[in-house]
Amino acid sequence: MSLLQDRFAVSDQSLSWFHSYLTNRTQTFTTSSSQTSPLLLSSGIPQGSGLGPTSFLTYTEGTADIFSHSLFYHLYADDTQIYGHCSTSYILALISRLSLCIDLAESYSTLRLQLKPSKTEFICIGTRCNLNKISHEHLSLLGSAIVPWSAVVRDLDVLLDSELSMKHHISKVTSTCYYHLRRLHQFVTTSSMQPRSS
């Protein structure tokens, strides 16, 4: 509530509405044969609500402070992207600035926000000539965990490679299309073999 008041100047009736929406909520767990008694929730946002994504962005908006090292960032729901650009001779300095952001991200654990190394990806994008000038032994972000360089990363379900050739993405989309075409063909073949009622 203090975040809404202090950072977004929400007050009076609007603040009361948020308070009633986010407090005194309970949750029950149901199995096929039983149900727990209601449990009071101390944190979180109702899942599936229209206000959920907006509330989450409000909650995480303060994390933008960690990107103060001449870097750019993009926040999309629970995904965060940090990026910068430089010539190949300054790649180590850029990696150092990105690593500082990872260290600062650890300070947000009090908000129950964590950087998950298993879900974190790091890529260098450039021409083949420039990428060949970079030593791969230096291509990892060092924070509390090592995030190694990836040749291909997923960005909002688009596969991006280091040269932005889109080969991996095109291959994935083509494979998915062929799969669905085969399934459609099976369906059409099966339905055409069944006798039609007159």
C-alpha positions as CSV (number, residue, x, y, z in Angstrom):
1,M,0.0,0.0,0.0
2,S,2.9,2.4,0.8
3,L,4.3,1.8,-2.7
4,L,1.0,2.9,-4.2
5,Q,0.9,6.0,-2.0
6,D,4.5,7.0,-2.2
7,R,5.5,6.1,-5.7
8,F,2.2,6.5,-7.6
9,A,0.4,9.1,-5.4
10,V,-2.7,6.9,-5.1
11,S,-4.8,8.2,-2.2
12,D,-8.3,8.4,-0.6
13,Q,-11.0,6.3,-2.2
14,S,-8.6,4.7,-4.8
15,L,-6.2,3.6,-2.1
16,S,-9.1,2.2,0.0
17,W,-10.3,0.2,-3.0
18,F,-6.8,-1.3,-3.5
19,H,-6.6,-2.0,0.2
20,S,-9.9,-3.9,0.2
21,Y,-8.9,-5.8,-3.0
22,L,-5.5,-6.9,-1.7
23,T,-6.1,-7.6,2.0
24,N,-8.0,-10.2,4.0
25,R,-7.9,-12.7,1.1
26,T,-8.1,-16.4,1.7
27,Q,-7.2,-19.5,-0.3
28,T,-8.4,-23.1,-0.1
29,F,-6.9,-26.2,-1.5
30,T,-9.2,-28.9,-3.0
31,T,-8.5,-32.5,-3.9
32,S,-11.0,-35.0,-5.3
33,S,-12.1,-35.9,-1.8
34,S,-11.4,-33.1,0.6
35,Q,-10.9,-29.3,1.0
36,T,-8.8,-27.4,3.4
37,S,-10.2,-24.7,5.6
38,P,-9.5,-21.1,4.3
39,L,-6.0,-19.9,4.8
40,L,-5.3,-16.2,5.2
41,L,-2.9,-14.9,2.5
42,S,-0.2,-12.4,3.5
43,S,1.1,-11.6,0.0
44,G,0.4,-12.1,-3.6
45,I,-2.2,-10.9,-6.2
46,P,-5.3,-12.8,-7.2
47,Q,-4.3,-15.0,-10.2
48,G,-6.3,-14.5,-13.3
49,S,-7.6,-11.1,-12.3
50,G,-7.6,-8.3,-14.8
51,L,-5.8,-6.1,-12.3
52,G,-3.1,-8.8,-11.7
53,P,-0.5,-7.7,-14.3
54,T,-0.9,-4.0,-13.5
55,S,-0.5,-4.8,-9.8
56,F,2.6,-6.8,-10.5
57,L,4.1,-4.0,-12.5
58,T,3.4,-1.6,-9.8
59,Y,5.1,-3.9,-7.3
60,T,8.2,-4.4,-9.4
61,E,8.4,-0.8,-10.8
62,G,11.0,0.1,-8.1
63,T,13.4,-2.5,-9.4
64,A,14.2,-0.2,-12.4
65,D,16.6,1.5,-10.0
66,I,19.1,-1.4,-10.5
67,F,19.6,-0.4,-14.2
68,S,21.6,2.7,-13.4
69,H,24.8,1.7,-15.2
70,S,24.3,3.3,-18.6
71,L,22.1,0.3,-19.6
72,F,18.7,0.0,-21.2
73,Y,15.9,-2.1,-19.8
74,H,12.5,-3.4,-20.7
75,L,10.0,-4.8,-18.2
76,Y,7.2,-7.0,-19.5
77,A,5.0,-8.7,-16.8
78,D,7.5,-10.9,-14.9
79,D,10.2,-10.7,-17.6
80,T,13.0,-8.2,-17.4
81,Q,15.4,-7.5,-20.1
82,I,18.6,-5.6,-19.7
83,Y,20.7,-4.6,-22.7
84,G,23.5,-2.4,-23.8
85,H,25.6,-1.9,-26.9
86,C,29.3,-1.3,-27.5
87,S,32.1,-2.0,-29.9
88,T,34.0,-5.3,-29.5
89,S,36.8,-3.6,-27.7
90,Y,34.5,-2.6,-24.8
91,I,32.7,-5.9,-24.4
92,L,34.3,-6.7,-21.0
93,A,33.2,-3.3,-19.6
94,L,29.7,-3.9,-20.8
95,I,29.7,-7.4,-19.2
96,S,30.9,-5.8,-16.0
97,R,28.0,-3.3,-15.9
98,L,25.5,-6.1,-16.6
99,S,27.1,-8.1,-13.8
100,L,26.6,-5.2,-11.4
101,C,22.9,-5.3,-12.2
102,I,22.8,-8.9,-11.3
103,D,24.4,-8.2,-7.9
104,L,21.9,-5.3,-7.3
105,A,19.0,-7.6,-8.2
106,E,19.9,-9.8,-5.3
107,S,19.0,-6.8,-3.0
108,Y,15.4,-7.2,-4.0
109,S,15.0,-10.5,-2.2
110,T,13.3,-8.6,0.6
111,L,10.4,-8.0,-1.8
112,R,10.4,-11.8,-2.6
113,L,11.8,-11.1,-6.0
114,Q,14.5,-13.4,-7.2
115,L,16.7,-13.7,-10.2
116,K,16.6,-17.3,-11.3
117,P,19.9,-18.3,-13.0
118,S,18.1,-21.2,-14.7
119,K,15.7,-18.8,-16.4
120,T,18.3,-16.1,-17.1
121,E,19.8,-15.9,-20.6
122,F,22.7,-13.8,-21.9
123,I,23.5,-13.3,-25.6
124,C,25.8,-11.1,-27.7
125,I,24.4,-10.0,-31.0
126,G,26.5,-8.8,-33.9
127,T,28.0,-9.6,-37.2
128,R,29.9,-12.9,-37.6
129,C,33.1,-10.9,-38.0
130,N,32.6,-9.0,-34.8
131,L,31.4,-12.0,-32.8
132,N,34.6,-13.9,-33.9
133,K,36.7,-11.1,-32.2
134,I,35.2,-11.9,-28.8
135,S,36.7,-14.5,-26.6
136,H,34.0,-16.8,-25.4
137,E,35.8,-17.5,-22.1
138,H,34.8,-13.9,-21.1
139,L,31.2,-14.3,-22.1
140,S,29.4,-15.0,-18.8
141,L,27.7,-12.7,-16.3
142,L,29.0,-13.1,-12.8
143,G,26.7,-12.3,-9.9
144,S,25.8,-14.6,-7.1
145,A,25.5,-17.2,-9.9
146,I,27.2,-17.6,-13.3
147,V,25.0,-16.9,-16.3
148,P,26.8,-18.3,-19.4
149,W,26.6,-16.9,-22.9
150,S,23.9,-18.5,-25.1
151,A,24.0,-18.7,-28.9
152,V,20.1,-18.7,-29.0
153,V,17.7,-17.1,-26.6
154,R,13.9,-17.0,-26.4
155,D,12.3,-13.5,-26.3
156,L,8.5,-13.5,-26.0
157,D,8.4,-16.8,-27.8
158,V,10.7,-15.7,-30.6
159,L,14.1,-17.5,-30.9
160,L,16.9,-15.0,-31.4
161,D,20.4,-16.0,-32.4
162,S,23.7,-14.1,-32.2
163,E,23.6,-12.9,-35.8
164,L,19.8,-12.3,-35.9
165,S,19.5,-14.7,-38.8
166,M,16.2,-16.1,-37.4
167,K,17.2,-19.6,-38.6
168,H,16.3,-21.2,-35.3
169,H,13.0,-19.4,-35.1
170,I,12.0,-20.3,-38.7
171,S,13.0,-23.9,-38.1
172,K,10.9,-24.1,-35.0
173,V,7.8,-22.4,-36.7
174,T,8.2,-24.7,-39.7
175,S,8.4,-27.8,-37.6
176,T,5.3,-26.8,-35.6
177,C,3.4,-26.0,-38.8
178,Y,4.3,-29.4,-40.3
179,Y,3.2,-31.1,-37.1
180,H,-0.2,-29.5,-37.3
181,L,-0.5,-30.2,-41.0
182,R,0.2,-33.9,-40.4
183,R,-2.4,-33.9,-37.6
184,L,-5.0,-32.2,-39.8
185,H,-4.2,-34.7,-42.6
186,Q,-4.8,-37.6,-40.2
187,F,-8.1,-36.0,-39.1
188,V,-9.3,-35.4,-42.7
189,T,-8.2,-38.9,-43.8
190,T,-10.0,-40.6,-40.8
191,S,-13.2,-38.5,-41.2
192,S,-13.4,-39.2,-45.0
193,M,-13.2,-42.9,-44.4
194,Q,-16.2,-43.0,-42.1
195,P,-19.5,-43.7,-43.9
196,R,-21.8,-40.8,-44.3
197,S,-25.4,-41.1,-43.0
198,S,-28.0,-40.3,-45.7
